[in-house]
Amino acid sequence: MKRANAIIAIVLAAALVGGGMWALSHGKGEDLPHDDEPGTDLPDVPGNLTDPIFSVPHPVDIKAGEEKLSLELSYPGQGYAGTEYAWNEEYEFVLRTSGSGWDGRAVIKVFAERAESIGAKCIVIAYGENGTVASWMLKTVHGNNHLSADTVVWLSNGTDDRTDRFSVLFNRTGTFNVTFQAFDADSGEPLSAPVSAADMEVPAAGELNIRALGGEWREVENTTYFVVLLNVTNEWNVRHSVDAAYLTLSSDGAETRVSENVTSFTTQELAPGQSAQFQAFFLIEEGAGDIELIYAEPERTPVNVPLPA
């Protein structure tokens, strides 16, 4: 045993004196409160219960047969090749931990990588009944960015059989790896082999939402143009550009592009959810009928933009 029976007795007694703030459950171990939770004061316990958690920036290999705990991970799409995951949608990951013969303070650490490089805002992971959001630490390992975070922490009394659920949300597109591993919270020694959800594809998807807010005939320097007021919202999950050059106005079978010498707007890159509003000028005969406006990006299906009646 890693801890002496005397230490366990001291811990149990201190927990009871602490007014039932947390209690050990025989055979299960018990989650420890986090000192960053509002209104939660950790019990004054001798030993390591209130100590910081040992930092580990990336998964650690462990020799077969030396594992103290066993992890089993399940998640949506597991085992199905070609599965794609949506941007900004929550997925439930279920982690089962089992094992016996080890006692001490254990922690589940989660690690994340992205083939296109990763930052702390690229993925959001929450856990526990209150939906605590994992606080990422960013490290560069062998030239690649890695995220690591501590999640559930519990005191094992020699037998573990627990199930923890994690909400995983991808906040960027790309290819992600998400890995869970159990560690000794005090020494950073790996207690389990890492388990991973690998090569999770989050593709770019969406469209530009283009609305014509108004249309009118207007004279500019003795030339009459048909002017359309447009509002464009980026509903892609990545940055996307709107370009006035992709607008075409058809009337009575003839097609006309934007008059660039009058239309001041050219192009603008939009973040997801961002909008742009501009006027597009078209040189067509005043009073022309059957007017239709099309936005056609290269290699994409043209979008018909209804004009106000």
C-alpha positions, -999 to 999 in steps of 0.1 A, spaced: 0 0 0 12 35 -8 -2 50 23 0 36 58 -32 26 76 -25 52 102 -26 80 76 -59 68 63 -73 68 99 -62 104 104 -78 114 71 -111 97 80 -112 113 114 -104 148 100 -132 144 74 -157 136 101 -146 165 123 -149 188 92 -187 187 94 -194 161 67 -179 182 39 -168 150 22 -166 114 35 -148 83 24 -169 55 10 -155 20 15 -145 4 -18 -152 34 -40 -129 62 -31 -144 97 -29 -141 129 -50 -123 157 -33 -138 193 -34 -119 217 -56 -105 248 -38 -117 270 -67 -154 261 -62 -174 290 -47 -182 285 -10 -160 254 -7 -133 253 20 -110 223 20 -108 205 53 -76 211 73 -61 176 69 -26 166 76 -8 152 45 -13 160 9 -51 165 4 -48 203 0 -15 202 -19 -13 213 -56 -17 187 -82 16 176 -99 18 191 -134 21 167 -164 21 184 -198 15 153 -220 5 116 -217 31 93 -202 40 58 -213 37 30 -187 50 -5 -189 24 -33 -193 16 -48 -160 26 -18 -140 -8 -1 -142 -26 5 -109 -58 16 -125 -76 7 -157 -94 32 -179 -121 25 -205 -133 53 -227 -164 55 -249 -176 84 -270 -199 91 -300 -186 78 -333 -161 55 -317 -150 27 -340 -166 42 -371 -142 53 -398 -149 86 -414 -170 100 -385 -172 138 -386 -179 160 -355 -197 193 -356 -182 226 -345 -198 241 -314 -217 210 -304 -213 191 -272 -204 154 -272 -205 132 -241 -174 111 -233 -178 84 -207 -147 72 -187 -148 42 -165 -120 37 -139 -114 5 -121 -86 -11 -101 -75 -23 -67 -45 -24 -45 -35 13 -47 -45 40 -23 -38 77 -25 -49 109 -42 -57 102 -78 -64 126 -107 -77 122 -142 -58 144 -165 -70 152 -200 -47 161 -229 -57 176 -263 -38 180 -296 -48 194 -330 -30 186 -362 -33 223 -373 -18 235 -339 -39 241 -309 -47 269 -285 -66 271 -252 -98 282 -270 -99 254 -296 -116 228 -273 -138 231 -242 -141 202 -218 -165 202 -188 -170 176 -161 -188 170 -128 -223 177 -117 -217 215 -118 -202 214 -153 -167 226 -142 -147 237 -172 -112 223 -175 -86 249 -172 -60 243 -200 -22 246 -196 -5 251 -230 30 235 -235 52 231 -266 64 195 -268 88 185 -296 77 216 -315 40 209 -312 15 226 -289 -2 204 -263 -30 212 -239 -33 196 -205 -58 200 -177 -67 183 -144 -103 171 -140 -117 148 -114 -97 142 -82 -105 115 -57 -90 97 -27 -87 60 -34 -88 37 -5 -75 7 -24 -105 -1 -46 -118 19 -75 -149 15 -95 -162 48 -109 -177 64 -140 -171 100 -150 -187 119 -178 -172 147 -198 -187 172 -222 -164 179 -251 -170 208 -274 -148 216 -305 -145 254 -309 -123 252 -340 -122 230 -371 -94 205 -377 -82 171 -366 -82 165 -328 -68 139 -304 -83 138 -269 -65 116 -243 -73 107 -207 -49 92 -182 -49 86 -144 -20 99 -123 -9 101 -87 -18 137 -79 11 141 -56 40 126 -76 28 127 -112 34 90 -115 11 75 -141 -14 51 -126 -30 39 -159 -22 36 -196 -36 66 -216 -68 61 -235 -76 83 -265 -101 94 -290 -78 99 -320 -81 117 -354 -115 133 -346 -124 153 -378 -142 186 -373 -147 198 -409 -154 233 -421 -191 237 -429 -217 264 -433 -228 291 -457 -230 329 -462 -264 342 -453 -270 370 -479 -301 392 -476 -311 421 -499 -325 448 -476 -336 472 -504 -332 480 -540 -336 513 -559 -327 532 -590 -302 559 -584 -284 585 -606 -247 590 -601 -229 616 -623 -257 614 -649 -257 576 -650 -285 556 -636 -277 524 -616 -298 498 -598 -285 498 -562 -290 469 -538 -284 472 -501 -270 438 -489 -264 423 -454 -241 393 -453 -236 371 -422 -209 344 -420 -226 312 -409 -195 291 -416 -176 277 -386 -144 292 -399 -135 327 -412 -149 333 -446 -148 362 -471 -176 380 -489 -166 395 -522 -187 419 -543 -171 406 -575 -191 374 -570 -224 392 -574 -243 390 -607 -275 408 -616 -295 393 -645 -323 412 -662 -343 402 -693 -317 375 -701 -286 398 -698 -261 394 -669 -243 424 -653 -215 424 -627 -210 450 -600 -198 484 -613 -166 486 -594 -160 522 -602 -191 531 -581 -193 503 -556 -169 512 -528 -171 478 -511 -148 451 -525 -141 423 -501 -141 416 -463 -131 386 -442 -157 377 -416 -153 358 -384 -180 331 -376 -212 350 -369 -199 384 -381 -219 405 -405 -211 431 -432 -235 455 -449 -228 473 -482 -244 488 -513 -238 471 -547 -243 492 -579 -253 476 -612 -254 494 -645 -286 482 -662 -314 500 -681 -338 518 -658 -371 500 -655 -356 466 -667 -377 436 -656 -372 401 -644 -343 412 -621 -325 384 -603 -295 386 -581 -270 357 -577 -239 353 -555 -216 327 -570 -183 318 -553 -159 297 -574 -165 260 -571 -196 265 -549 -233 263 -557 -246 298 -567 -269 314 -541 -301 332 -552 -306 364 -533 -343 374 -533 -349 411 -539 -375 430 -520 -408 434 -538 
